[in-house]
Amino acid sequence: MRDPARTNHELLEEIALLKGRIKELEQGEDALRKSEEYFRVITQNSSDILFTVDELGIVTYVSPSVERIVGYTPGELVGTSTFDLFISDDLPRATHNFSQALLSKDVDIPNSFRIRHKDGTERIMEGTGRNLMHNPAIASFVVNVRDITEKKRAEEALRESEGRYKLVAEKMTDMVWILDMNLRTVYVSPSIQKLLGFTPEERITQRLDEQITPSSIHVAQDVWLRELALEQQGQGDPERSVTLELEYYRKDGSTRWIESLVSGIRNDQGLLTGFHGVSRDVSERKKAEKALKESENLYRTLVETSPDSIIMYSPDGTIISANTPTAITYGTSSVVEFLQEVKTVFDLLTEDSKAFAMVNIPLTMNEGYSHKNEYQVRLRDGRLIAVEINSSVVRTEDGEPRAIISVIRDIQERKETAEALLASETRYQSIFENTGSVMLLIEEDMTISFVNAEFEKLSGYKREEIEGKKKWVEFINKTDLEKMVRLHWLRRSEP
């Protein structure tokens, strides 16, 4: 019944208050629903799994993310023992740690363990647990865990990789090192002991001037300053590497030439923080290079001081190099001028000699050499001279023909002398044959070496029966022989 003591105004105020309370309750329920939805979305998509278990380890709640991470739905796990998920090897430790954790309150207890995924694979979990049994609102042991399987695998792979690289660094003959920005050694591989005699510990304590010779210090510092300048100009290149040849001190006081491939070390911001390098001993190579250089200098001296012309040319005849006598003989003032004017060996030859060379060069390449070939060479002023050429093939390390070296001797004077001698012999032979008198040449042993036609007529012998076969005494009467012999020796004894 209506209370007569309450006025309509009071009733209206009470109704308004009730409506306000109802609205507050509705807003609270809406906020609660939103909060529950927010919590559900967070727990479902979280990379962590939230468990609550009772004092026996029975699962009382598990977040939806468990299905994505472990493969089981929350419904499959609630009401089961959490220890059923553990790998058997980890189970004793897990039960012991759980019983110990129940003795604590409000303390986060870290742990890691292995569980079995629903598909049978092994997963590594890491997390913390807190005993909230005493809290009436929770009354559970709360566990928050995450899957760290991939992280562990990556760490293990990194350890294995580091182990392999460490093994390589320790076993390799090359020396690996790291310098800071002050050019101080912060790491060097054990191979330094075999290479230079120092231990890694000794090397780290050494200054740069105790490691390399003064001239090498200048080289290293120049490179260092150049790299710093490029960095300051914003032109540093993370991919750039520099090859240096420096002279290092050995522990016994001797020095060795070391070749190093040096690159920069950069931090996450790309800033240069040091240098690392791989070094190897190139002392024997340097000695070989020095010996080769000395040999080349000796060869160059021999070539330049040779009285003969020497030319190196490719199989197609293109001239590669020549010595000074070549230029002088041809008529130019220098080798440079000669090479500018004469491009191939064929440019030096007459047409007949050029045709012969076209045939002879392939034969020389095939045989490896050719000796005493005569050619006609045309000089700068147009004169022709006869030359004798001896050639050898220059080969690569693989034995392939690379070029031909020809030693060219001017035989023009010799040819002219031979021709003059031949002409003289021909002339005297004509006189000898056509004198009208008997004539013969007698050697010291009295053998007749040459007779003319008149002697043939007189003796009745043919020339080939006499020359080199008979002695002149065979044609003298015995009564006159003694007289002729005395006369012969008397004539030979007179000046």
Rosetta blueprint (number, residue, H / E / L):
1 M L
2 R L
3 D L
4 P L
5 A L
6 R L
7 T L
8 N H
9 H H
10 E H
11 L H
12 L H
13 E H
14 E H
15 I H
16 A H
17 L H
18 L H
19 K H
20 G H
21 R H
22 I H
23 K H
24 E H
25 L H
26 E H
27 Q H
28 G H
29 E H
30 D H
31 A H
32 L H
33 R H
34 K H
35 S H
36 E H
37 E H
38 Y H
39 F H
40 R H
41 V H
42 I H
43 T H
44 Q H
45 N H
46 S L
47 S L
48 D E
49 I E
50 L E
51 F E
52 T E
53 V E
54 D L
55 E L
56 L L
57 G L
58 I E
59 V E
60 T E
61 Y E
62 V E
63 S L
64 P L
65 S H
66 V H
67 E H
68 R H
69 I H
70 V H
71 G L
72 Y L
73 T L
74 P H
75 G H
76 E H
77 L H
78 V L
79 G L
80 T L
81 S E
82 T H
83 F H
84 D H
85 L H
86 F E
87 I L
88 S H
89 D H
90 D H
91 L H
92 P H
93 R H
94 A H
95 T H
96 H H
97 N H
98 F H
99 S H
100 Q H
101 A H
102 L L
103 L L
104 S L
105 K L
106 D L
107 V L
108 D L
109 I E
110 P E
111 N E
112 S E
113 F E
114 R E
115 I E
116 R E
117 H L
118 K L
119 D L
120 G L
121 T L
122 E E
123 R E
124 I E
125 M E
126 E E
127 G E
128 T E
129 G E
130 R E
131 N E
132 L E
133 M L
134 H L
135 N L
136 P L
137 A L
138 I L
139 A L
140 S E
141 F E
142 V E
143 V E
144 N E
145 V E
146 R E
147 D E
148 I L
149 T H
150 E H
151 K H
152 K H
153 R H
154 A H
155 E H
156 E H
157 A H
158 L H
159 R H
160 E H
161 S H
162 E H
163 G H
164 R H
165 Y H
166 K H
167 L H
168 V H
169 A H
170 E H
171 K H
172 M L
173 T L
174 D L
175 M E
176 V E
177 W E
178 I E
179 L E
180 D E
181 M L
182 N L
183 L L
184 R L
185 T E
186 V E
187 Y E
188 V E
189 S L
190 P L
191 S L
192 I H
193 Q H
194 K H
195 L H
196 L H
197 G L
198 F L
199 T L
200 P H
201 E H
202 E H
203 R H
204 I H
205 T L
206 Q L
207 R L
208 L H
209 D H
210 E H
211 Q L
212 I E
213 T L
214 P H
215 S H
216 S H
217 I H
218 H H
219 V H
220 A H
221 Q H
222 D H
223 V H
224 W H
225 L H
226 R H
227 E H
228 L H
229 A H
230 L H
231 E H
232 Q H
233 Q L
234 G L
235 Q L
236 G L
237 D L
238 P L
239 E L
240 R L
241 S E
242 V E
243 T E
244 L E
245 E E
246 L E
247 E E
248 Y E
249 Y E
250 R L
251 K L
252 D L
253 G L
254 S L
255 T E
256 R E
257 W E
258 I E
259 E E
260 S E
261 L E
262 V E
263 S E
264 G E
265 I E
266 R E
267 N L
268 D L
269 Q L
270 G L
271 L L
272 L E
273 T E
274 G E
275 F E
276 H E
277 G E
278 V E
279 S E
280 R E
281 D E
282 V L
283 S H
284 E H
285 R H
286 K H
287 K H
288 A H
289 E H
290 K H
291 A H
292 L H
293 K H
294 E H
295 S H
296 E H
297 N H
298 L H
299 Y H
300 R H
301 T H
302 L H
303 V H
304 E H
305 T H
306 S L
307 P L
308 D L
309 S E
310 I E
311 I E
312 M E
313 Y E
314 S L
315 P L
316 D L
317 G L
318 T E
319 I E
320 I E
321 S E
322 A E
323 N L
324 T H
325 P H
326 T H
327 A H
328 I H
329 T H
330 Y H
331 G L
332 T L
333 S L
334 S L
335 V H
336 V H
337 E H
338 F H
339 L H
340 Q H
341 E H
342 V L
343 K L
344 T E
345 V H
346 F H
347 D H
348 L H
349 L E
350 T L
351 E H
352 D H
353 S H
354 K H
355 A H
356 F H
357 A H
358 M H
359 V H
360 N H
361 I H
362 P H
363 L H
364 T H
365 M H
366 N H
367 E H
368 G L
369 Y E
370 S E
371 H E
372 K E
373 N E
374 E E
375 Y E
376 Q E
377 V E
378 R E
379 L L
380 R L
381 D L
382 G L
383 R L
384 L E
385 I E
386 A E
387 V E
388 E E
389 I E
390 N E
391 S E
392 S E
393 V E
394 V E
395 R E
396 T L
397 E L
398 D L
399 G L
400 E L
401 P E
402 R E
403 A E
404 I E
405 I E
406 S E
407 V E
408 I E
409 R E
410 D E
411 I L
412 Q H
413 E H
414 R H
415 K H
416 E H
417 T H
418 A H
419 E H
420 A H
421 L H
422 L H
423 A H
424 S H
425 E H
426 T H
427 R H
428 Y H
429 Q H
430 S H
431 I H
432 F H
433 E H
434 N H
435 T L
436 G L
437 S L
438 V L
439 M L
440 L E
441 L E
442 I E
443 E L
444 E L
445 D L
446 M L
447 T E
448 I E
449 S E
450 F E
451 V E
452 N L
453 A H
454 E H
455 F H
456 E H
457 K H
458 L H
459 S H
460 G L
461 Y L
462 K L
463 R H
464 E H
465 E H
466 I H
467 E L
468 G L
469 K L
470 K L
471 K E
472 W H
473 V H
474 E H
475 F H
476 I L
477 N L
478 K H
479 T H
480 D H
481 L H
482 E H
483 K H
484 M H
485 V H
486 R H
487 L H
488 H H
489 W H
490 L H
491 R H
492 R H
493 S H
494 E L
495 P L
